Amino acid sequence: MLDEATALPDDPDDLRSLAERLIAEVKAQAVLIEKLRHQLAGHRAHRFGASAETAEQLQLALETSELAAAAMTAKLRLPEPAEEKGKPKRRPIPDHVPRTEIELLPAQDECAACGGRLRQVGEDVTEELEYVPGRFVVNRITRPRFACSGCDGFTQVALPSRPIERGRPGPGLLAHVLVSKYADHLPLYRQSQVYAREGIDLDRSTLADWVGKSTALLEPLAEAIGRHVLAGHAIHADDTPVRMLAPGTGKTQTARLWTYVRDERPWSGPAPPAALYRFSEDRKGSHPAKHLAGFKGWMHADGYAGFEELYRGGDIREVACLAHVRRKFVDVHRSQSSAIAEETIARIADLYAVEKSVRGAPPEERVQTRQEHAAPVFDALEVWLAEQLPSLSGKTPLAVAIRYALNRLPRLRPYLSDGRLAPDNNAAERAMRGCALGRKNWLFAGSAAGGKALAIAATLIETAKLNDVDPHAWLADTLARIPDYKITRVEELMPWNYAR
C-alpha cells in the first residue's frame, strides 16, 4: 500500500478508486485495533487480575477444609493432637488487652475429706480471650490450690466447662466469629486481618478450627429447630445454588442450599417462626424428600420438578406462589410495556390488597375475607388470562408468562380456603437473601462438610433474627451453657425462649 502511495495515478477515476480502497483499509485497521485492544485488556485481566482472585479462592478453600476437619474432630470427640516438634507454639495474648480477674474459691474452708482447715499453697491461672461488642478482653481465671492442715489432701475448684476443651476462646468470641462469617459474610482470613489491626494474632486456621468445633457443638440445637419447623401445618421451601469445590479438579460444581421456613405470624399462630437449612451437593429431588421425611402438611414452593414426587405421596400438599406468577408479567411489562401484562399486574395487586387487610387476623377471619373479596378476583383473573392466550403467538414471552400462570394458579387456589396459608413463598425467599449476599464474599463452599457447617450456622442465625433476637448475644449465652446441658433439655436453649 505504501508503494502505491509513492506512485499515484494521473487518471481521476483511478485516483478515486485508490482513495476508496485506502479508506476501507483504514476502517478495517481501526476495527482490528479496537478488537486487539479488547483482547489485550482481557489478557491483562486474566494475567494480573485472576491471580488475586485465585489467591483469594485458595484462602477460602483452605478455610473451609480446615473448618470441616475441625467439625469432624469435635463430632468424633478425638483427643487434641500432641504438639509436633518444631511447630509454632500458641502465642501469648498481648499485654495491652484488658484483663478481667476472676477468682474461683472453694465453697467452704474445710477439707471435704477430713474437715481440716485449708491453707493456700499455690494457684493455677487460665487466660481466656473473650470478645464483648467493640473490644477484646481477657478473662484471667484464677483457681487457688489449698492444702488441708489435717491431711495430705488438696482442694481446688474445677475449671468451668468451655465450648472448646483446652481452647482459649470464650463463648462471646466464638459467637462473634460465627456471626461475622455467616451473618455479616466476612470470610475468616479477612477476620484474621481485622484482628491483626487490633494487635490480636489469630490465624485463619485457628478461626476455622473454632468455627468447625462450634458448629458441631451447636448441631443438636439446629436439629431441634428443624423438628420444630417440620411440626408445622405449613412450611415454605426454596433452594439456591452454591458453588462447591470439586475434589481433585481445581474447579467448582453447583451445590445447593435448601431452606424450609415455618412462619405463623401472618395469622397470629402460637408457634415461633424458624428457618431450617440443609446443604446438598446437587439438586436431585431425593434431597428434599430426605429433608422432609415425616412432614405432613402444606408446602409453599415454586414449580421445581423435583418436588412433584413429594406431592404424589399425599402427605405433602402443594401451594404455588403468586409472587412467581407476578414476576414473569413484570419482566414482560418492563421489556415490552404490554397492556395485557400491566392489567395482570393490577389484578394481582388487588389480591395482595386483600392480604394486607387481613395480615395478623385469625384464620377464620382471613378465610371469610378472602372468599368475599379475593376469590372473585382470582376467578376472573384465570378466565381473563385464558381468553388472552389464543390471540398471542405461542413463543412470545407474554404467552409463556400466561401459560405459566394458568398452570400455577390452580395449585395456588387452596390458600383461599385455608387462613393458615399464604398466597406466596416470600418467607422462604427472604430467608435466602443472606446466602445470596454472602456468595459475593465467600464465593463457594470448600467441601460438603463446609456446606453443612454453613447450613447449621444459617439455621441458628436466621431463626434468631426471625424472633427479633440478637444472634451474637444468644449464641454467646448458648455456647457458654451448652457444654453442660443435657440433650433432653435442648428445647430450653431455643432463641424464642432466650427472648422471653
GULONU-575697 format. One record per residue (C-alpha): residue in one letter; x, y, z. Coordinates in Angstrom, 2 decimals. Each point is the difference from the previous one (the first is absolute). Example, Ala and Ser with C-alpha at 12.3 -4.5 7.8 and 13.67 -1.06 7.14 Angstrom:
2
REC res       u       v       w
REC   A   12.30   -4.50    7.80
REC   S    1.37    3.44   -0.66
//
This chain:
500
REC res       u       v       w
REC   M    0.00    0.00    0.00
REC   L    2.91    2.37    0.73
REC   D    1.50   -0.76   -3.38
REC   E   -3.29    0.94   -1.63
REC   A    0.02    3.33    1.82
REC   T    3.41    0.95   -1.45
REC   A   -1.29   -0.37   -3.54
REC   L   -3.44    1.54   -0.09
REC   P   -1.94   -0.47   -3.27
REC   D   -0.74    2.99   -2.20
REC   D   -3.47   -1.13   -1.02
REC   P   -2.71    1.47    2.33
REC   D   -2.07   -3.20   -0.03
REC   D    3.03   -2.08    0.95
REC   L    0.87    2.50    2.73
REC   R   -3.55   -0.14    1.38
REC   S    0.09   -3.79    0.00
REC   L    3.32    0.01    1.86
REC   A   -1.38    2.46    2.58
REC   E   -3.04   -2.20    0.62
REC   R    2.23   -3.03    0.50
REC   L    2.18    1.95    2.42
REC   I   -3.02    1.16    2.01
REC   A   -1.34   -3.54    0.19
REC   E    3.41   -1.23    1.14
REC   V    0.18    2.69    2.70
REC   K   -3.46   -0.95    1.31
REC   A    0.96   -3.67    0.04
REC   Q    3.18    0.82    1.91
REC   A   -1.97    2.10    2.52
REC   V   -2.35   -2.91    0.65
REC   L    2.95   -2.36    0.36
REC   I    1.76    2.35    2.43
REC   E   -3.11    0.29    2.15
REC   K   -0.38   -3.77    0.00
REC   L    3.63   -0.50    0.97
REC   R   -0.30    2.55    2.80
REC   H   -3.00   -1.88    1.35
REC   Q    1.89   -3.30   -0.16
REC   L    3.05    1.56    1.67
REC   A   -2.15    1.30    2.85
REC   G   -1.44   -3.45    0.42
REC   H    3.44   -1.59    0.05
REC   R    1.22    2.54    2.54
REC   A   -2.96   -0.70    2.25
REC   H    0.62   -3.70   -0.39
REC   R    3.72    0.38    0.71
REC   F   -0.05    2.51    2.83
REC   G   -3.55    0.13    1.38
REC   A   -0.66   -3.72    0.17
REC   S    3.06   -0.65    2.14
REC   A   -1.48    2.06    2.82
REC   E   -3.33   -1.78   -0.34
REC   T    1.78   -3.35   -0.13
REC   A    1.84    0.87    3.21
REC   E   -3.28    0.96    1.63
REC   Q   -1.61   -3.23   -1.13
REC   L    2.95   -1.91    1.42
REC   Q   -0.50    1.77    3.34
REC   L   -3.69   -0.95   -0.02
REC   A    0.75   -3.59   -1.00
REC   L    2.48   -0.35    2.87
REC   E   -2.48    1.64    2.36
REC   T   -2.85   -2.39   -0.78
REC   S    2.26   -3.06    0.00
REC   E    1.36    0.86    3.44
REC   L   -3.50    0.75    1.22
REC   A   -1.24   -3.40   -1.16
REC   A    2.93   -1.76    1.69
REC   A   -0.72    1.81    3.26
REC   A   -3.69   -0.93   -0.15
REC   M    0.87   -3.64   -0.57
REC   T    2.49    0.04    2.89
REC   A   -2.62    1.47    2.34
REC   K   -2.71   -2.42   -1.08
REC   L    2.18   -3.06    0.46
REC   R    1.30    1.35    3.36
REC   L    3.55   -0.66   -1.13
REC   P    2.75    0.97    2.44
REC   E    1.96    3.13   -0.77
REC   P    3.12   -0.96   -1.97
REC   A    3.31    0.32    1.79
REC   E    2.05    3.01   -1.02
REC   E    2.40   -0.90   -2.76
REC   K    3.67    0.73    0.50
REC   G    0.95    3.21   -1.74
REC   K   -3.64    1.10   -0.37
REC   P   -0.61    3.60    1.11
REC   K   -1.39    0.12    3.53
REC   R   -3.11    1.92    1.02
REC   R    0.85    3.68    0.16
REC   P   -0.68    1.79    3.28
REC   I   -2.83    2.49    0.11
REC   P    1.49    3.51   -0.26
REC   D    0.34    1.95    3.25
REC   H   -1.93    2.99   -1.36
REC   V   -3.28   -1.94   -0.01
REC   P   -1.97    0.87    3.19
REC   R   -0.18   -2.76    2.61
REC   T   -3.03   -0.90    2.11
REC   E    0.96   -1.84    3.18
REC   I   -2.20   -2.96    0.94
REC   E    0.87   -1.98    3.12
REC   L   -1.64   -3.35    0.65
REC   L    0.04   -0.97    3.71
REC   P   -1.25   -3.17    1.68
REC   A   -3.49    0.19    1.45
REC   Q    1.32   -0.69    3.55
REC   D    3.21    0.43    1.99
REC   E    0.14   -3.58    1.25
REC   C    1.50   -3.03   -1.72
REC   A   -2.72   -2.14   -1.53
REC   A    1.88   -3.17    0.95
REC   C    0.82    0.57    3.69
REC   G   -1.43    3.39    0.98
REC   G    3.41    1.58    0.60
REC   R    0.66    3.70   -0.67
REC   L    1.26    0.90   -3.48
REC   R    3.03    2.15   -0.71
REC   Q    0.99    1.30   -3.45
REC   V    3.12   -1.56   -1.48
REC   G   -0.19    1.28   -3.58
REC   E   -2.34    0.80   -2.84
REC   D   -0.68   -0.73   -3.67
REC   V   -0.73    2.85   -2.40
REC   T   -1.86   -0.53   -3.28
REC   E   -0.29    2.84   -2.50
REC   E   -3.06    0.02   -2.24
REC   L   -0.18    2.40   -2.93
REC   E   -3.52    1.41   -0.08
REC   Y   -1.79    2.48   -2.24
REC   V   -2.63    2.46    1.11
REC   P   -1.60    2.22   -2.65
REC   G    2.65    2.40   -1.18
REC   R    3.08   -1.27    1.85
REC   F    2.04   -2.96    1.18
REC   V    0.49   -0.83    3.66
REC   V    1.86   -2.77    1.80
REC   N   -1.64   -1.92    2.82
REC   R    2.75   -1.03    2.46
REC   I   -1.57   -2.92    1.83
REC   T    1.97   -0.64    3.20
REC   R   -0.55   -3.24    1.93
REC   P    1.95   -0.05    3.27
REC   R    1.18   -3.41    1.20
REC   F   -0.53   -0.80    3.67
REC   A    1.65   -2.63    2.15
REC   C   -1.69   -1.46    3.04
REC   S    1.78    0.51    3.34
REC   G   -1.43   -3.25    1.30
REC   C    0.82   -2.32   -2.91
REC   D    1.95   -0.06   -3.23
REC   G   -3.01    0.85   -2.16
REC   F   -0.19    2.92   -2.42
REC   T   -3.08    2.01   -0.96
REC   Q   -0.52    2.09   -3.12
REC   V   -3.10    1.15   -1.85
REC   A   -0.36   -1.71   -3.36
REC   L    0.30    2.13   -3.14
REC   P   -3.49    0.65   -1.43
REC   S   -0.92   -1.83   -3.19
REC   R    0.91    1.91   -3.13
REC   P   -1.33   -0.19   -3.57
REC   I    3.35   -1.30   -1.25
REC   E    1.93   -2.22    2.39
REC   R    3.53    1.25    0.59
REC   G   -0.87    2.87   -2.33
REC   R    0.64    3.64    0.72
REC   P   -3.09    1.73   -1.49
REC   G   -2.88    1.08    2.18
REC   P   -3.62   -0.50   -1.11
REC   G   -0.36    3.67   -0.93
REC   L    2.98   -0.17   -2.34
REC   L   -1.27   -3.19   -1.63
REC   A   -3.40    1.61   -0.49
REC   H    1.65    3.06   -1.54
REC   V    1.97   -2.14   -2.49
REC   L   -3.12   -1.97   -0.97
REC   V   -2.19    3.07   -0.46
REC   S    2.73    1.84   -1.91
REC   K    0.43   -2.93   -2.39
REC   Y   -3.58   -1.13   -0.53
REC   A   -2.10    3.10    0.69
REC   D    2.39    2.78   -1.05
REC   H    1.63   -2.19   -2.70
REC   L    3.59    0.76    1.02
REC   P    2.31   -2.93   -0.91
REC   L    2.32   -1.20    2.73
REC   Y    3.21    1.17   -1.66
REC   R   -1.44    3.52   -0.11
REC   Q   -1.01   -0.24    3.65
REC   S    3.57   -1.01    0.76
REC   Q    1.20    3.17   -1.71
REC   V   -2.46    2.12    1.99
REC   Y    1.16   -1.51    3.31
REC   A    3.63    0.54   -0.98
REC   R   -0.69    3.74   -0.23
REC   E   -1.11   -0.18    3.65
REC   G    3.20   -1.76    1.00
REC   I   -1.58   -3.46    0.31
REC   D    1.80   -2.71   -1.97
REC   L   -2.60   -2.60   -0.98
REC   D    0.81   -2.10   -3.06
REC   R   -2.69   -0.94   -2.47
REC   S    0.61   -3.68    0.81
REC   T   -0.64    0.70    3.69
REC   L   -3.29    1.74   -0.79
REC   A   -1.02   -2.85   -2.31
REC   D    0.65   -2.47    2.81
REC   W   -2.20    2.04    2.32
REC   V   -2.84    0.26   -2.54
REC   G    0.07   -3.71   -0.80
REC   K   -0.11   -1.03    3.65
REC   S   -2.62    2.61    0.88
REC   T   -2.41   -1.05   -2.74
REC   A    0.49   -3.65    0.96
REC   L   -0.83    0.89    3.61
REC   L   -3.09    1.95   -1.10
REC   E   -1.28   -2.63   -2.45
REC   P   -2.52   -1.54    2.49
REC   L   -1.55    3.44    0.37
REC   A   -0.31    0.39   -3.78
REC   E   -1.61   -3.46   -0.21
REC   A   -2.50    1.00    2.71
REC   I   -0.89    3.10   -2.04
REC   G   -0.50   -2.30   -3.00
REC   R   -2.45   -2.17    1.94
REC   H   -1.90    3.12    1.00
REC   V   -0.23    1.16   -3.63
REC   L   -1.28   -3.34   -1.28
REC   A   -2.65   -0.20    2.73
REC   G   -1.88    2.90   -1.57
REC   H   -3.23   -0.05   -1.99
REC   A    1.74    1.67   -2.94
REC   I    3.58    0.78   -1.01
REC   H    1.70    2.10   -2.66
REC   A    2.71   -1.70   -2.09
REC   D    2.65    1.36   -2.34
REC   D    3.55   -0.68   -1.13
REC   T    2.88    1.98   -1.44
REC   P    3.21   -1.02   -1.82
REC   V    3.28   -0.01    1.90
REC   R    3.30   -0.70   -1.70
REC   M    2.05   -2.74    1.63
REC   L    3.56   -1.09   -0.76
REC   A    0.12   -3.26   -1.93
REC   P    2.74   -2.15    1.61
REC   G    3.00   -0.63   -2.22
REC   T   -1.13    2.21   -2.87
REC   G    0.84    3.49    1.20
REC   K   -3.45    1.06   -1.26
REC   T   -3.37    0.53    1.62
REC   Q   -3.28   -1.84   -0.33
REC   T   -3.49    1.32    0.69
REC   A   -1.25   -1.11    3.40
REC   R   -3.22    1.10    1.71
REC   L   -1.09    1.64    3.21
REC   W   -3.62   -0.81    0.90
REC   T   -2.19    1.85    2.47
REC   Y   -3.26   -0.98    1.69
REC   V   -1.76    2.76    1.93
REC   R   -2.84   -0.11    2.50
REC   D   -1.57    3.40    0.54
REC   E   -3.45    0.27    1.56
REC   R    0.19    3.72    0.78
REC   P   -2.27    1.06   -2.91
REC   W   -2.92   -1.81    1.70
REC   S    1.15    0.55    3.61
REC   G    0.84   -3.67    0.47
REC   P    1.44   -1.04    3.38
REC   A    3.21   -1.62   -1.32
REC   P    3.13    2.16   -0.26
REC   P    1.49    0.42   -3.50
REC   A    3.03   -2.07   -0.97
REC   A    2.12   -0.83   -3.07
REC   L    1.72   -3.31   -0.70
REC   Y    2.84   -0.21   -2.54
REC   R    1.47   -3.07   -1.67
REC   F    2.93   -0.38   -2.37
REC   S    0.32   -2.45   -2.89
REC   E    2.56   -0.56   -2.73
REC   D   -2.60    0.14   -2.80
REC   R   -3.69    0.78   -0.61
REC   K   -1.44   -3.51   -0.21
REC   G   -3.55   -0.42    1.26
REC   S    1.21   -2.65    2.45
REC   H    1.45    2.74    2.22
REC   P   -3.26    1.81    0.89
REC   A   -1.64   -3.41    0.39
REC   K    2.60   -0.83    2.64
REC   H   -0.19    3.42    1.63
REC   L   -3.80   -0.17    0.29
REC   A   -0.31   -3.62    1.10
REC   G   -2.86   -0.16    2.50
REC   F   -1.46    3.39   -0.88
REC   K   -3.74    0.12   -0.67
REC   G   -1.63    3.22   -1.08
REC   W    0.05    2.78   -2.58
REC   M    3.14    1.19   -1.72
REC   H    0.34    3.37   -1.74
REC   A    2.49   -0.39   -2.84
REC   D    0.86    0.93   -3.56
REC   G   -0.49   -2.32   -2.96
REC   Y    3.15   -2.09    0.57
REC   A   -0.61   -3.40   -1.59
REC   G    1.88   -1.80    2.77
REC   F   -2.86    0.76    2.42
REC   E   -2.55   -1.86   -2.13
REC   E    0.88   -3.37    1.51
REC   L   -0.71    1.41    3.46
REC   Y   -3.50    1.06   -1.04
REC   R   -0.81   -3.41   -1.45
REC   G    0.41   -1.60    3.42
REC   G   -2.95    1.96    1.36
REC   D    1.56    1.07    3.31
REC   I    1.32    3.25   -1.46
REC   R   -2.41    2.26   -1.89
REC   E    1.13    2.82   -2.26
REC   V   -0.75    3.70    0.19
REC   A    1.37    1.93   -2.99
REC   C    1.48    3.50    0.19
REC   L   -1.84    3.08   -1.26
REC   A    3.19    2.06    0.15
REC   H    1.64   -2.28   -2.59
REC   V   -3.02    0.46   -2.30
REC   R    0.10    3.78    0.43
REC   R    3.76    0.15   -0.60
REC   K   -0.30   -1.41   -3.52
REC   F   -2.54    2.65   -0.99
REC   V    2.13    2.75    1.55
REC   D    2.92   -1.12   -2.19
REC   V   -2.19    0.08   -3.12
REC   H   -1.39    3.43    0.87
REC   R    3.46    1.45    0.55
REC   S    1.28   -1.23   -3.34
REC   Q   -3.10    0.44   -2.16
REC   S   -2.39    2.34    1.89
REC   S   -2.73   -2.55   -0.67
REC   A   -3.55    1.09    0.87
REC   I   -0.96   -3.61    0.79
REC   A    2.95   -0.34    2.39
REC   E   -0.90    3.32    1.64
REC   E   -3.62   -1.10    0.50
REC   T    1.14   -3.32    1.49
REC   I    2.29    1.80    2.46
REC   A   -2.87    2.27    1.04
REC   R   -2.30   -2.97    0.66
REC   I    2.68   -1.73    2.07
REC   A    0.42    3.26    1.96
REC   D   -3.69   -0.26    0.92
REC   L    0.65   -3.47    1.46
REC   Y    2.90    1.35    2.06
REC   A   -2.17    2.89    1.21
REC   V   -2.36   -2.58    1.52
REC   E    2.96   -1.71    1.69
REC   K    1.16    3.28    1.49
REC   S   -3.42    0.52    1.58
REC   V    0.08   -3.38    1.79
REC   R    3.64   -0.10    1.05
REC   G    0.15   -1.16    3.63
REC   A   -3.68   -1.00    0.08
REC   P   -1.07   -3.48    1.20
REC   P   -0.42   -2.71   -2.66
REC   E   -3.82    0.06    0.02
REC   E   -0.12    3.73   -0.70
REC   R    2.62   -0.34   -2.73
REC   V   -2.00   -2.72   -1.78
REC   Q   -3.23    2.00    0.18
REC   T    1.60    3.14   -1.42
REC   R    1.80   -1.93   -2.73
REC   Q   -3.19   -1.75   -1.09
REC   E   -1.89    3.29   -0.17
REC   H    2.65    2.20   -1.65
REC   A    2.93   -2.05   -1.33
REC   A   -1.77   -3.04   -1.51
REC   P   -1.98    2.03   -2.61
REC   V    3.19    1.81   -1.08
REC   F    1.89   -3.30   -0.14
REC   D   -2.71   -1.69   -2.13
REC   A   -0.25    2.96   -2.36
REC   L    3.78    0.07   -0.43
REC   E    0.08   -3.66   -1.06
REC   V   -2.81    0.49   -2.52
REC   W    1.48    3.22   -1.38
REC   L    3.47   -1.50   -0.53
REC   A   -1.50   -3.02   -1.78
REC   E   -1.85    2.38   -2.34
REC   Q    3.17    1.95   -0.86
REC   L    2.18   -2.99   -0.87
REC   P   -1.55   -0.96   -3.41
REC   S    0.69    3.47   -1.41
REC   L    3.75   -0.24    0.68
REC   S    2.85   -1.71   -1.78
REC   G    0.88   -3.09    2.00
REC   K    3.72    0.79    0.25
REC   T   -0.26    3.57    1.28
REC   P    1.10    0.73    3.59
REC   L   -3.53    1.16    0.82
REC   A   -1.48   -3.30   -1.16
REC   V    2.58   -1.89    2.05
REC   A   -0.93    2.07    3.07
REC   I   -3.73   -0.64   -0.50
REC   R    0.51   -3.76   -0.41
REC   Y    2.10   -0.04    3.15
REC   A   -2.73    1.89    1.87
REC   L   -2.77   -2.30   -1.24
REC   N    2.05   -2.99    1.12
REC   R    0.81    1.40    3.46
REC   L   -3.25    1.74    0.98
REC   P   -2.00   -3.22    0.57
REC   R    2.77   -1.10    2.38
REC   L   -0.22    3.33    1.81
REC   R   -3.78   -0.18    0.54
REC   P    0.20   -1.87    3.38
REC   Y    1.12    3.20    1.74
REC   L   -3.47    1.47   -0.54
REC   S   -1.61   -2.59    2.28
REC   D    2.66   -0.37    2.71
REC   G    0.88    3.03    2.10
REC   R    3.26   -1.56    1.12
REC   L    1.40    0.07   -3.54
REC   A    1.67    2.88   -1.83
REC   P   -0.43    1.08   -3.63
REC   D    3.72   -0.10   -0.70
REC   N    3.34   -1.51    1.02
REC   N    1.63    3.25    1.05
REC   A    0.86   -1.31    3.48
REC   A    2.44   -2.51   -1.52
REC   E    1.38    2.51   -2.50
REC   R    0.71    2.48    2.80
REC   A    1.84   -2.76    1.85
REC   M    2.29   -0.45   -3.03
REC   R    1.07    3.65   -0.23
REC   G    2.88   -0.47    2.43
REC   C    1.47   -2.80   -2.08
REC   A   -0.39    2.00   -3.21
REC   L    1.94    2.87    1.57
REC   G    2.59   -2.27    1.57
REC   R    0.88   -1.75   -3.27
REC   K    1.59    3.22   -1.24
REC   N    2.48   -0.15    2.87
REC   W    0.71   -3.64    0.74
REC   L   -0.43   -1.07   -3.67
REC   F   -0.47   -3.73    0.66
REC   A   -0.09   -2.81    2.55
REC   G    3.26   -1.91    0.24
REC   S   -1.61   -3.37    0.67
REC   A   -3.23   -1.72    0.97
REC   A    1.07    0.25    3.66
REC   G    0.49    3.75   -0.42
REC   G   -3.45    0.22   -1.59
REC   K   -1.48   -1.84    2.98
REC   A    1.62    2.47    2.40
REC   L   -1.52    2.80   -2.11
REC   A   -3.47   -1.60    0.30
REC   I    0.31   -0.41    3.80
REC   A    1.14    3.59    0.53
REC   A   -2.66    1.37   -2.36
REC   T   -2.71   -1.95    1.85
REC   L    1.03    1.49    3.34
REC   I    0.61    3.56   -1.15
REC   E   -3.06    0.37   -2.24
REC   T   -2.31   -1.49    2.65
REC   A    1.36    2.45    2.58
REC   K   -0.63    2.90   -2.39
REC   L   -3.55   -1.20   -0.72
REC   N   -0.69    0.16    3.74
REC   D    1.51    3.50    0.36
REC   V    2.92   -1.40    2.01
REC   D    3.54    1.31   -0.33
REC   P    1.87   -3.01   -1.49
REC   H    3.27    0.95    1.70
REC   A   -1.50    0.36    3.48
REC   W   -1.99   -3.23   -0.31
REC   L    2.87   -2.05   -1.42
REC   A    2.40    1.30    2.66
REC   D   -2.44   -1.00    2.75
REC   T   -0.72   -3.36   -1.63
REC   L    3.65   -0.88   -0.58
REC   A    0.70    0.75    3.66
REC   R   -2.78   -2.33    1.17
REC   I   -0.18   -2.81   -2.54
REC   P    3.13   -1.99    0.99
REC   D   -1.68   -1.08    3.27
REC   Y   -3.57   -0.07   -1.33
REC   K   -1.90   -3.25   -0.25
REC   I   -1.05   -0.89   -3.53
REC   T   -3.54   -0.63    1.28
REC   R   -0.28    3.66    1.06
REC   V    1.24    1.54   -3.22
REC   E   -3.43    1.55   -0.60
REC   E    0.72    2.42    2.85
REC   L    2.85    1.53   -2.03
REC   M   -2.18    0.98   -2.95
REC   P    0.28    3.68   -0.99
REC   W   -3.67    0.70    0.73
REC   N    0.53   -1.21    3.57
REC   Y    3.02    2.27    0.28
REC   A   -2.21    2.88   -1.17
REC   R   -2.47   -0.69    2.82
//
